[in-house]
Amino acid sequence: MARLLLLLWSLGPMLWQLYSSLRPSAALSGTGAGGWTLEHYRQLLQGDPPFLTYLLNSAVVGICSTALTLALAVPCAYALTRIGRRQARSLTLLVATAAGFPAVLLFLALLELARDWHLANQLLALSLPYAGLCLPLAILLLQAAFADIPIELEEAALIEGMGLWQRLRWVLLPLMAPAMASSALLVFLFSWNEYPIALTWLSRTDLLTLAPAMARIAGSSVFTIPYGAFAAATVLGSAPLILLMLLFQKQIISGLTQGAMKG
């Protein structure tokens, strides 16, 4: 019974959005008869631009942000586990402080950078602030994973004549796969759902990511609220994330719990 209640609590909002997306607008507002329809999805997919454009834009930004974050976080986390304990403790405290720093306080500074460096309306440029904001948390997660790997494995590879990058590539990174998967998903989720930076950096309709595009759907009219269209957009926007979670759930759970039993 408890599991059923937990399942309903978790899936309830999504199921309600799916139900609303398949109901006519008149039925949702209580002014007409019920029934079922795919009109809301048809409107989104045949819009100008099509809603799939926003999904593609979000995917591009998310993939670039994730790749950049991991490319920077992996060597940083490795270095923190190999330097002296006192230095590592001080730097880890600094990284943890950066991870907990309110990102909203950087909003105006990022807006100035976008204006001065001409970064507006560029999807790849949007991945720069996203990677910067996600980097501290990714370093902390990967640092804990590196600390779990026995140093003897790397020493054996060193005796075999492997250089630093060879040890990372052939020995350490395969063992880091679960932690990297969980870190990558967290970065991708942040990039997929981020709203304020995307809203101010992107003004072209064809370059909008998912969050500002959905905000435009929700506020398309001051007289009527497009419940059905917004529900359909929610379903379409959530489907890729649900698919990712189902495909990589084992790696994600393993990566998030890695290091929990240490000591």
Secondary structure by P-SEA (a helix, b strand, c coil): caaaaaaaaaaaaaaaaaaaaacccccccccbbbbbbaaaaaaaaaccccaaaaaaaaaaaaaaaaaaaaaaaaaaaaaaacccaaaaaaaaaaaaaaaacccccaaaaaaaaaaaacccccccccaaaaaaaaaaaaaaaaaaaaaaccaaaaaaaaaacccaaaaaaccccccaaaaaaaaaaaaaaaaacccaaaaaacccccccccaaaaaaaaaccccccaaaaaaaaaaaaaaaaaaaaaacaaaaaaaaacccccc
